[in-house]
Amino acid sequence: MLEMDPLTLFELLGQPEFQMGLAVGVLALVTVLIVREAGWLLSWGVGTIAALAWGGLLRWSEATPDWGFPVIVLTAVAGAAAFRILMRQVPAWSGGLVFALWVLGVWGTVPDTERAAVAMGVTAALLPALWPRLRVRVGWEGAAVAVAALGFVTITDGAARVPSIVGALGMVGMPIAAAIVSLWLRRGQRLSAWWLVAAQVVHVIVSGRVAGQMLDPEGALIVVILSAVVTGAGLAWGMPDRHAPSSRG
């Protein structure tokens, strides 16, 4: 991610996969604005799956590891549990932005970006819905679908370099650490929304540009875990005494 430049982003905008995801994402945006109970995460997950299916990309690549499916399931369960806790602690926009940063990190980490470009297109279309004044419900109920869809993108596009899978999937480590920290809060305390977003930025960069570029999957896993622990500790340190969510979860 640190190596991204404007040219890289312009190239992304010109990719057919990104444009396809953007088109489907616009439909998802309309849905989440009209049907508020649908939830941002659910709309993102369903939209990404639909866009991948539309482009014929909803299939395993030949290099996809055999352990890909169970890892996706475990990540989806852990991610959904983490977002369920976080959506009770922080404003909706911050929870959605944490996930959007994860999508950006996946695109910047995996060696093949065919499917990741689709996910980026859907994200770009749905980002305006996170504007706090719109009070869009992010919702934790659709987190499992969204995380599973992003996990599929990671496993398939990252198949050529296993550490990139570790780094990209490991980006859920910060939300999990944040959820654990929130369980230790005293009554009336809340996580800081801005500290949460800042922690995810740091964790995504470390997971993507350090762990994701390593040659050793075990070493990449260690880096991801350490980064999640450190960012989680930063959240605990930066937490105000009292902070209430300002929008719906």
C-alpha positions in Angstrom: 0.0 0.0 0.0 2.8 2.4 0.7 4.1 1.9 -2.8 0.8 2.8 -4.4 0.9 5.9 -6.6 -1.7 7.9 -8.6 -0.8 5.9 -11.7 -1.7 2.7 -10.0 -5.1 4.0 -9.0 -5.8 5.4 -12.5 -5.0 2.0 -13.9 -7.4 0.5 -11.4 -10.2 2.8 -12.6 -9.6 1.6 -16.2 -9.9 -2.1 -15.4 -13.1 -3.7 -16.6 -13.3 -5.7 -13.4 -13.4 -2.5 -11.3 -16.0 -0.9 -13.6 -18.1 -4.0 -13.3 -17.9 -3.9 -9.5 -18.7 -0.2 -9.6 -21.8 -0.8 -11.6 -23.1 -3.4 -9.3 -22.0 -1.3 -6.3 -24.3 1.5 -7.5 -27.2 -0.8 -7.3 -26.1 -1.9 -3.8 -25.8 1.8 -2.8 -29.4 2.4 -3.9 -30.6 -0.6 -2.0 -28.9 0.3 1.2 -30.2 3.9 1.0 -33.8 2.8 0.4 -33.9 -0.4 2.4 -32.1 0.8 5.5 -32.5 -2.6 7.3 -30.4 -4.3 4.6 -27.2 -3.0 6.1 -24.0 -1.8 4.5 -22.0 -5.0 5.1 -24.7 -7.2 3.7 -25.1 -5.0 0.7 -21.4 -5.1 0.1 -21.2 -8.8 0.4 -24.1 -9.6 -1.8 -23.0 -7.0 -4.3 -19.5 -8.4 -4.5 -20.7 -11.9 -5.0 -23.1 -10.8 -7.7 -20.4 -8.8 -9.5 -18.0 -11.7 -9.4 -20.7 -14.0 -10.7 -21.5 -11.6 -13.5 -17.9 -11.5 -14.6 -17.5 -15.3 -14.4 -15.0 -14.9 -11.5 -17.0 -16.8 -8.9 -14.8 -19.8 -9.2 -11.6 -21.2 -7.7 -8.3 -20.5 -9.5 -6.2 -23.5 -10.4 -3.6 -22.5 -7.8 -6.1 -22.1 -5.0 -4.9 -24.1 -1.9 -7.0 -27.0 -0.7 -7.3 -25.4 2.8 -8.9 -22.3 1.2 -12.5 -23.1 2.0 -12.2 -23.9 5.7 -10.0 -20.9 6.2 -12.7 -18.7 4.6 -15.3 -20.2 6.9 -13.2 -19.6 10.0 -12.4 -16.1 9.0 -16.1 -15.3 8.3 -17.1 -16.6 11.7 -14.4 -14.7 13.6 -15.0 -11.6 11.5 -18.7 -11.6 12.0 -18.3 -12.1 15.8 -15.9 -9.2 15.9 -18.1 -6.8 14.0 -21.1 -7.8 16.1 -19.3 -6.5 19.1 -17.8 -3.5 17.4 -21.2 -2.3 16.0 -22.3 -1.9 19.6 -19.3 0.2 20.5 -18.6 2.7 17.6 -20.5 4.8 15.1 -21.7 2.9 12.1 -19.4 4.9 9.7 -16.3 3.8 11.5 -17.2 0.1 11.4 -17.8 0.4 7.6 -14.6 2.3 7.1 -12.6 -0.4 8.9 -14.0 -3.0 6.5 -13.4 -0.7 3.5 -9.7 -0.3 4.5 -9.5 -4.1 4.7 -10.7 -4.3 1.1 -8.1 -1.7 0.0 -5.4 -3.7 1.8 -6.4 -6.9 0.0 -6.1 -5.2 -3.3 -2.7 -3.8 -2.4 -1.4 -7.1 -1.1 -2.5 -10.0 -3.4 -0.4 -10.6 -6.5 -3.4 -11.2 -8.8 -6.0 -8.3 -8.6 -8.6 -9.6 -11.0 -11.2 -10.3 -8.3 -9.8 -7.7 -5.9 -10.5 -5.0 -8.5 -14.2 -6.1 -8.5 -14.3 -5.7 -4.7 -12.7 -2.3 -5.0 -15.3 -1.2 -7.4 -18.2 -2.2 -5.1 -16.4 -0.5 -2.2 -16.0 2.7 -4.2 -19.7 2.8 -5.0 -20.8 2.1 -1.4 -18.4 4.5 0.4 -20.8 7.5 0.1 -23.3 5.6 2.2 -20.9 5.8 5.2 -21.4 9.6 5.4 -22.5 10.0 9.0 -25.4 12.3 8.2 -27.0 9.6 6.1 -27.2 7.4 9.2 -27.0 4.2 7.1 -27.1 1.0 9.1 -23.8 -0.9 8.7 -25.1 -3.9 10.7 -23.2 -6.9 11.9 -25.7 -9.5 10.5 -24.2 -9.3 7.0 -20.6 -9.4 8.2 -20.3 -13.1 7.7 -21.4 -12.7 4.0 -19.1 -9.8 3.5 -16.1 -11.4 5.2 -16.6 -14.7 3.3 -16.8 -12.8 0.0 -13.6 -10.9 0.8 -12.0 -14.1 2.0 -12.8 -15.8 -1.4 -11.2 -12.8 -3.2 -8.1 -13.1 -1.0 -7.7 -16.9 -1.3 -8.1 -16.9 -5.1 -6.1 -13.7 -6.0 -3.4 -14.5 -3.5 -3.0 -18.2 -4.4 0.4 -17.5 -6.2 2.0 -16.2 -2.9 0.8 -17.8 0.3 2.2 -15.1 2.6 0.0 -12.6 0.8 -3.0 -14.6 1.8 -1.8 -14.6 5.4 -1.2 -10.9 5.4 -4.5 -10.0 3.6 -6.7 -12.3 5.7 -4.8 -11.2 8.8 -6.2 -7.7 8.4 -9.2 -8.9 10.3 -6.9 -9.2 13.3 -7.3 -5.6 14.3 -11.2 -5.8 14.4 -10.8 -9.0 16.5 -8.4 -7.3 18.8 -10.6 -4.3 19.1 -13.6 -6.5 19.9 -11.6 -8.2 22.7 -10.5 -4.8 24.1 -14.1 -3.6 24.1 -15.1 -6.6 26.3 -12.9 -5.3 29.0 -14.4 -1.8 29.1 -15.9 -0.4 32.3 -19.5 0.6 32.1 -20.1 3.7 30.1 -16.8 3.4 28.2 -16.7 3.2 24.4 -14.0 2.6 21.8 -12.9 5.8 20.1 -14.1 5.7 16.5 -11.1 7.6 15.1 -8.6 5.5 17.1 -10.3 2.4 15.6 -9.9 3.7 12.0 -6.3 4.8 12.7 -5.5 1.4 14.2 -6.8 -0.4 11.1 -4.8 1.9 8.8 -1.6 0.9 10.7 -2.5 -2.8 10.8 -3.4 -2.9 7.1 -0.1 -1.3 6.1 1.9 -3.7 8.3 0.0 -6.8 7.3 0.1 -5.9 3.6 3.5 -4.4 3.1 5.5 -6.4 5.6 3.7 -9.7 6.3 2.2 -10.0 2.8 5.5 -9.6 1.1 7.5 -12.1 3.2 8.6 -15.5 1.8 7.8 -17.4 4.9 4.0 -17.9 5.8 4.9 -18.7 9.4 6.9 -15.5 9.7 4.0 -13.6 8.1 1.6 -15.0 10.6 3.8 -13.9 13.5 4.0 -10.3 12.1 0.2 -10.2 11.6 -0.4 -11.4 15.2 2.1 -8.9 16.7 0.6 -6.1 14.7 -3.0 -6.9 15.9 -1.8 -7.1 19.5 0.0 -3.7 19.3 -2.9 -1.9 17.5 -5.3 -3.4 20.0 -3.1 -2.1 22.9 -3.1 1.3 21.1 -6.9 1.3 21.1 -7.0 0.6 24.9 -4.6 3.5 25.5 -6.4 5.9 23.2 -9.9 5.2 24.6 -11.8 8.1 26.2 -13.6 7.6 29.4 -17.0 8.1 27.9 -17.9 8.0 24.2 -21.3 7.1 22.8 -21.9 6.0 19.2 -23.3 8.9 17.1 -25.2 6.8 14.5 -26.9 3.5 14.1 -25.0 0.3 14.0 
